[in-house]
Each structure stands twice: as C-alpha cells, then as structure tokens.
Amino acid sequence: MSPMLRSAGGAKPALQNSTKPASFPKKPVAAQVARQSPKKGQKIRGAQKIVRTDLPSFSRQMAAMLSAGMPIVASLETLEEQAVNPNFKIALGEVKRSIEGGASFSESLQQLPEIFDVLYVNMVRAGEQSGQFAETMKRIGELLEATARLRRKVKSAMTYPIVVLSMALIIATGMIIFIVPVFANMFKDFGGKLPGPTQFLVDLSSGIKHYAVIIVPSIILGVWGFRKWKKTPAGAWAMDRFALKAPVIGVLVQKVAVARFSRTLSQLVQSGVPILNALEIVAKAAGNLVIESAIMDARKAVEHGDTLSSGLDGKQCIPTLMVRMLAAGEKTGKVDEMLASVADTFDDEVETMLASLTSLLEPLLMVFLGVIIGGIVICMFLPIFKMTEVINK
C-alpha cells in the first residue's frame, strides 16, 4: 500500500501473502459443507450486551494468550470456562467447535454476525493472512475499548438532562391531573371568575381527563409511527441529516462520528486490510448515513487513483482539520498514525465539549424545572391572592 493511499487503475490492493499460523488447521471439504448449515447467522440472546461488555476484554485476553504461545483452541477453552455471561459462553463454544471442525477463526466468527460484525471479522482475517494475528487481536481490543469509552462519556453526559426533563414532565402532568382539579372545585364553591392562567390550567386538566382515551393511544401511535418512519431509508437519512445540523448537538454528533471513523480506519490500515475494503467497512461503522455517503464518495475517488484526503475534501460533514491532518499523513507515509492522532484529537474535543455542556445544562435545567413547576403553583394560587375580593362579592 503506497503512503498516498492510492489504488491505481481502480484495482484493489491485495494483502501481503503469508502462511497461516500453525494453530489454524487446514479446512477439509467436509468442514466447508458443514459451514453451510443453518447454524450460520444464528441468533444469540443478549448479543448487544455481549458486544458492549464482554467483547473488548475477550479480544485483549485472546491477544495475550496467543502472544504467550497458547494454541487458539486452548485459548478459547480457557475464555469459555471463565466467561460470566452464559450467552457469551455458548457463543465461544460454537466458535471453538467450528475451529475444531476445520474452519479458520475468522470463518468461525462469521457464523455469529450479531456479535462479531463485518469490521471484527475482516480485521481477524487480515491478521490471519498477514501472520500478525495476536497483534491484530490486541488492536481490536483497543478499538472496542476506545469506542466503548466514548459511548460511555456521551451516555453519561446525556443521562442527567434526560432524567431532569422526564421528572419535570411527570411532576407537571401529575399536578395538572390530580392537584389542579382539587383547587378548581374549591374556587368553584367561592364563585367568581378565575384569573386567565388558572382557568387555562383548569381547562387543560379537564381536557386531559375527558380525552385521555384519545390522547394516550394517539401518543402511542405517534411514537410507533415515528420509530417505523426512522427505520425507512428516507427517515433514517432525514434524522441523521438533522442530527448533524442541530444546534450544538450537531457538532458533537459530527465529532463522535469522525473520531469513530478515524480510529477504525487506522486499525484496519495497521491490520493490512486493503484500503478500498477498509473504507467500505468504516463507512458502515460511522453511525451516520450522511457521513457514510461522504466516505463512499471518497472511496470512489480512491478507486480512480486519487488520495483519500482529496476525496474527503469539500464534504461539509467532514471537518477540515481531519482532511488536512490526513493529507499530511499521506505525504509522510504514516496514514495509520495520523488517523489515530485525528481520533485522539476529536475524542479530546468531545470530552471537553461534553464537560462544558454538562456544566451549562445543570443551571439551565434547574431554571426550566423551576419555571414549569413554579408556574403551575403560581397559577393555582393566583385566585387565593384575590380571595378577599371574591368573598366580599
């Protein structure tokens, strides 16, 4: 692979030829037929939890055992025995039996796509063919841990505002449905006209009670329809486009996606995956359809002999900083190192941005909560301030 990340004449660069490690048995024809059984692509319960919690440590431990010279089957047996998650234990057992039946490790992993995705399988396959299997497993573990760490940071920052907003909505709804009617009955006994804000709350409470049979199913149907629409190509594209253009949040989404793209591509390049294959894999791993489209356009440019940086240049969803750093890496022949540096840079920016947003959101959310709850309380007590006037009448 040239330092400029070119694919001359549109031909896909080939991986370095090397023999497989001794721990990978040569597959017989019978094993090849067996791999076409329905077992391939089978469903594993709790696959998402396995990917988030178990897969990073499994990859690092596997790398350590292989570096120490342990055979792959013995390594899998050890990890299977110490696996805490019973579903992951079953998955490791399936992988081990597949290898014992003559399949390579990457082929065995390919039978469980819910746990081992295209990115994972391709990196493992590249490690098998390049003779750097243990090193590749270590890179996979580092990549998964970095991705999980970034996800935890974003989730932690978003948890607080979501909880506060949910509590505000629940409290406000409870007050309108249960407390406002009590005050309304009390004011009705005294007679007199209620202030405008109080009357609005009373009417709102009465409307919610009378039309709850329509409102609740409508909300449920609306949420269901929105989720269905999001899964359509047009809906998914519209939501991802909106996520990138949303104030403040859009910049955060962009930085997270670019950091994931850069780190994943860096690991694939280091593992020896051909650049055209690597770009196709990382495009799907970006997590945003707009950025995925930009990466696939850049892939076409590379396929026609251009550099990756020139293919990404001018894309609104790709930061200029990344393009410039990538171009510098292509000139020096250290693309993988530069991509890792880009990922670290944007990870740091995401962390700083999340810390700033959290510190800014805390007082704003408190003010919002006070306005909503305090506004309802004031509206309910407004008639009491005029109670003397009402009684005198």
C-alpha positions in Angstrom: 0.0 0.0 0.0 1.5 3.3 -1.0 1.9 6.1 1.5 -0.5 8.3 -0.5 -3.3 5.7 -0.1 -3.9 5.4 -3.8 -5.5 2.5 -5.6 -4.0 2.8 -9.1 -6.2 1.9 -12.0 -9.1 1.1 -9.7 -7.5 -2.2 -8.7 -8.0 -3.3 -5.1 -4.6 -3.8 -3.3 -4.0 -7.3 -2.1 -3.0 -8.3 1.4 0.5 -9.5 2.0 0.8 -13.2 1.2 1.9 -15.3 4.2 1.0 -18.7 5.6 -1.5 -19.1 8.3 -0.2 -19.8 11.9 0.1 -23.4 12.9 -2.9 -23.0 15.2 -5.3 -22.7 12.3 -6.0 -26.1 10.8 -6.4 -26.5 7.1 -10.1 -26.9 6.3 -11.3 -30.1 4.6 -14.1 -30.2 2.1 -16.5 -31.8 4.8 -16.0 -28.8 7.1 -16.7 -26.5 4.2 -20.0 -28.2 3.6 -20.8 -28.2 7.4 -20.4 -24.4 7.5 -23.3 -24.1 5.1 -25.6 -25.4 7.8 -28.4 -23.3 9.4 -26.0 -22.7 12.3 -24.5 -19.8 10.4 -26.1 -16.5 11.3 -27.9 -18.0 14.3 -29.5 -15.7 16.9 -27.6 -15.2 20.2 -29.6 -13.8 23.1 -28.2 -10.6 24.6 -25.8 -10.0 21.7 -25.8 -6.2 22.2 -24.8 -6.6 25.8 -22.0 -9.1 24.8 -20.6 -6.6 22.3 -20.6 -3.7 24.8 -19.3 -5.5 27.9 -17.6 -8.8 27.0 -16.1 -8.4 23.6 -13.4 -5.8 24.4 -11.9 -7.9 27.3 -12.2 -11.1 25.3 -10.2 -9.6 22.4 -7.4 -8.3 24.8 -7.3 -11.7 26.7 -7.2 -13.6 23.4 -4.3 -11.5 22.2 -2.4 -12.0 25.5 -2.8 -15.8 25.3 -1.8 -16.0 21.6 1.2 -13.9 22.3 2.2 -16.3 25.0 2.1 -19.2 22.5 -1.1 -20.8 23.5 -3.0 -22.7 20.7 -6.2 -20.9 19.6 -8.5 -23.8 20.7 -6.9 -23.9 24.2 -7.3 -20.1 24.4 -10.9 -20.4 23.5 -11.5 -23.2 26.1 -9.9 -21.0 28.8 -12.0 -18.0 27.9 -15.1 -20.1 27.6 -14.6 -21.5 31.1 -14.1 -18.1 32.7 -16.9 -16.3 30.8 -19.5 -14.9 33.2 -22.2 -14.3 30.6 -23.9 -17.6 29.8 -24.8 -16.5 26.3 -21.3 -15.5 25.5 -20.1 -18.9 26.9 -22.4 -20.5 24.4 -21.1 -18.4 21.6 -17.5 -19.2 22.4 -18.3 -22.9 22.5 -19.8 -22.6 19.0 -16.6 -20.8 17.7 -14.4 -23.5 19.3 -16.3 -26.4 17.8 -16.2 -24.7 14.4 -12.5 -24.4 14.5 -12.1 -28.0 15.6 -14.2 -28.9 12.6 -11.6 -27.3 10.2 -12.7 -23.7 9.9 -10.4 -20.7 10.4 -11.0 -18.3 13.3 -12.4 -15.6 11.0 -14.8 -18.1 9.3 -16.0 -19.3 12.7 -16.6 -15.8 13.9 -18.6 -15.1 10.7 -21.2 -17.6 11.8 -22.2 -15.2 14.7 -22.7 -11.9 12.9 -24.7 -10.4 15.8 -21.6 -10.5 18.0 -18.7 -10.4 15.5 -19.6 -7.8 12.9 -18.0 -7.3 9.4 -15.4 -5.0 10.9 -14.3 -7.6 13.5 -14.2 -10.5 11.0 -12.3 -8.5 8.4 -9.6 -7.4 10.9 -9.3 -11.0 12.2 -9.0 -12.3 8.6 -6.3 -9.7 7.8 -4.4 -10.8 10.9 -4.6 -14.4 9.9 -3.3 -13.7 6.4 -0.5 -11.3 7.5 0.8 -13.6 10.2 0.2 -10.9 12.9 -2.9 -12.5 14.5 -2.0 -11.8 18.1 -1.2 -8.1 17.4 -4.4 -7.7 15.4 -6.5 -9.1 18.3 -4.8 -6.6 20.5 -5.7 -3.8 18.1 -9.3 -5.0 18.0 -9.5 -4.9 21.8 -8.1 -1.4 21.9 -10.5 -0.2 19.3 -13.5 -1.7 21.1 -12.4 -0.3 24.4 -11.9 3.2 22.9 -15.4 3.0 21.2 -17.0 1.9 24.5 -15.2 4.6 26.4 -16.5 7.3 24.1 -20.0 5.8 24.2 -20.0 5.9 28.0 -18.9 9.5 28.0 -21.8 10.6 25.7 -24.3 8.4 27.6 -23.2 9.8 31.0 -23.5 13.4 29.8 -26.9 12.9 28.3 -28.4 10.9 31.3 -28.7 13.9 33.6 -30.7 16.2 31.3 -33.0 13.4 30.2 -33.7 12.4 33.8 -34.4 16.0 34.8 -36.7 16.7 31.8 -38.6 13.4 32.4 -39.1 14.3 36.1 -40.3 17.7 35.1 -42.8 16.3 32.7 -44.1 13.6 35.2 -44.5 16.1 38.0 -46.2 18.7 35.8 -48.6 16.1 34.4 -49.3 14.8 37.9 -50.1 18.2 39.2 -52.3 19.1 36.3 -54.3 15.8 36.5 -54.6 15.4 40.3 -54.0 18.7 42.1 -55.4 21.3 39.8 -59.0 19.8 40.0 -58.9 20.0 43.8 -58.2 23.7 43.6 -60.7 24.1 40.8 -63.5 22.6 43.0 -62.5 24.9 45.9 -62.6 28.0 43.7 -65.9 27.0 42.2 -67.5 26.9 45.7 -66.5 30.5 46.2 -67.8 31.7 42.9 -66.3 34.5 40.9 -64.2 34.5 37.7 -60.9 32.7 37.8 -57.7 34.5 36.5 -56.7 33.6 32.9 -53.7 31.4 33.7 -55.7 29.5 36.4 -58.6 29.0 34.1 -56.2 27.7 31.4 -54.8 25.1 33.8 -58.3 24.1 34.9 -59.4 23.7 31.2 -56.3 21.8 30.4 -56.8 19.4 33.3 -60.4 18.8 32.3 -59.5 18.3 28.7 -56.8 15.7 29.6 -59.3 13.8 31.8 -62.1 13.8 29.2 -60.0 13.0 26.2 -57.4 10.6 27.8 -58.9 7.8 25.8 -58.0 9.6 22.6 -54.8 11.3 23.8 -52.9 8.3 25.2 -53.5 6.0 22.1 -52.6 8.9 19.8 -49.3 9.4 21.6 -48.5 5.7 21.5 -49.5 5.5 17.8 -47.4 8.6 17.0 -44.3 7.2 18.8 -44.8 3.9 17.0 -45.2 5.6 13.6 -42.2 7.8 14.2 -40.0 4.8 15.0 -41.2 3.0 11.9 -40.5 6.0 9.8 -37.0 6.3 11.3 -36.2 2.8 10.0 -37.1 3.7 6.4 -34.3 4.9 4.2 -35.8 8.4 3.8 -36.5 8.6 7.6 -33.0 7.4 8.6 -31.4 9.9 6.2 -33.6 12.8 7.4 -32.8 12.0 11.1 -29.1 11.7 10.5 -29.0 14.9 8.5 -31.0 16.7 11.2 -28.6 15.3 13.9 -25.6 16.9 12.0 -27.4 20.3 11.6 -28.9 20.6 15.1 -27.5 23.5 17.1 -24.7 22.4 19.5 -25.7 18.7 19.3 -24.8 18.6 15.6 -21.2 19.5 16.2 -21.0 16.8 18.9 -22.5 14.1 16.7 -20.1 15.0 13.9 -17.0 14.8 16.2 -18.1 11.5 17.6 -18.7 10.0 14.2 -15.4 11.3 12.8 -13.5 10.0 15.8 -15.0 6.6 15.4 -14.3 6.6 11.6 -10.7 7.7 12.1 -9.9 5.2 14.8 -11.5 2.3 12.9 -9.8 3.1 9.7 -6.4 3.4 11.5 -6.8 0.0 12.9 -7.8 -1.6 9.6 -4.9 0.0 7.8 -2.5 -1.2 10.5 -4.0 -4.7 10.2 -3.3 -4.8 6.5 -6.9 -4.6 5.2 -7.0 -3.2 1.6 -7.9 0.5 1.6 -11.0 0.0 -0.6 -12.3 -2.7 1.6 -11.4 -0.7 4.7 -13.3 2.3 3.6 -16.4 0.2 2.8 -16.3 -1.2 6.3 -15.7 2.0 8.2 -18.4 3.8 6.2 -21.0 1.5 7.8 -19.3 1.9 11.2 -19.5 5.7 11.2 -23.1 5.6 12.6 -24.4 8.4 10.4 -25.8 7.9 6.8 -24.7 11.4 5.7 -21.1 10.7 6.7 -21.3 7.2 5.3 -22.3 8.6 2.0 -19.3 11.0 2.1 -16.9 8.2 2.9 -18.3 6.1 0.0 -17.8 9.0 -2.4 -14.2 9.3 -1.2 -13.8 5.5 -1.8 -14.8 6.1 -5.4 -12.2 8.8 -5.7 -9.5 6.4 -4.2 -10.7 3.7 -6.6 -10.0 6.1 -9.5 -6.5 6.9 -8.3 -7.0 10.0 -6.1 -5.9 10.3 -2.4 -8.3 9.8 0.4 -7.8 13.3 1.7 -8.7 14.8 -1.7 -11.8 12.5 -1.8 -13.0 13.8 1.6 -12.0 17.4 0.9 -15.1 19.7 0.4 -17.5 17.4 2.3 -19.5 19.5 4.7 -19.9 16.7 7.2 -16.1 16.1 7.3 -14.1 18.6 9.4 -11.3 20.5 7.5 -8.9 19.6 10.4 -9.3 15.9 9.7 -8.7 16.4 5.9 -5.6 18.5 6.5 -4.1 16.0 9.0 -4.9 13.1 6.7 -3.2 14.8 3.8 -0.1 15.3 6.0 -0.1 11.6 6.9 -0.3 10.6 3.2 2.7 12.8 2.4 4.8 11.3 5.2 3.6 7.7 4.7 2.2 7.5 8.2 -1.5 7.4 7.5 -2.4 5.0 10.3 -0.6 7.0 12.9 -2.1 10.3 11.7 -5.6 8.7 11.7 -5.1 7.6 15.3 -3.9 11.1 16.1 -7.1 12.5 14.5 -9.2 10.1 16.6 -7.4 11.2 19.8 -7.9 14.9 18.9 -11.6 14.5 18.3 -12.0 12.3 21.4 -10.5 15.1 23.5 -12.7 17.7 21.9 -15.8 15.5 22.5 -14.8 15.1 26.2 -14.2 18.9 26.6 -17.5 19.7 24.8 -19.5 17.2 27.0 -18.0 18.7 30.1 -18.9 22.2 29.0 -22.4 21.2 28.0 -23.0 19.4 31.3 -21.8 22.4 33.4 -24.0 24.7 31.3 -27.1 22.5 31.2 -27.3 22.0 35.0 -28.3 25.6 35.9 -30.5 25.8 32.7 -32.3 22.7 33.6 -32.9 23.9 37.2 -34.3 27.2 35.8 -36.5 25.2 33.4 -37.8 22.9 36.2 -38.5 25.9 38.4 -40.4 27.7 35.7 -42.6 24.7 34.9 -43.4 23.6 38.4 -43.3 27.1 39.9 -45.5 28.4 37.1 -48.1 25.8 37.8 -48.0 26.6 41.6 -48.4 30.3 41.0 -51.3 29.8 38.6 -53.1 27.7 41.2 -52.6 30.3 44.0 -53.5 33.3 41.9 -57.1 33.1 42.9 -56.1 32.9 46.6 -54.4 36.3 46.3 -57.9 37.7 45.3 -59.8 35.6 47.8 -60.8 38.6 49.8 -62.4 40.2 46.8 -64.2 37.0 45.9 -65.6 36.5 49.4 -66.8 40.2 49.7 -68.8 39.6 46.5 
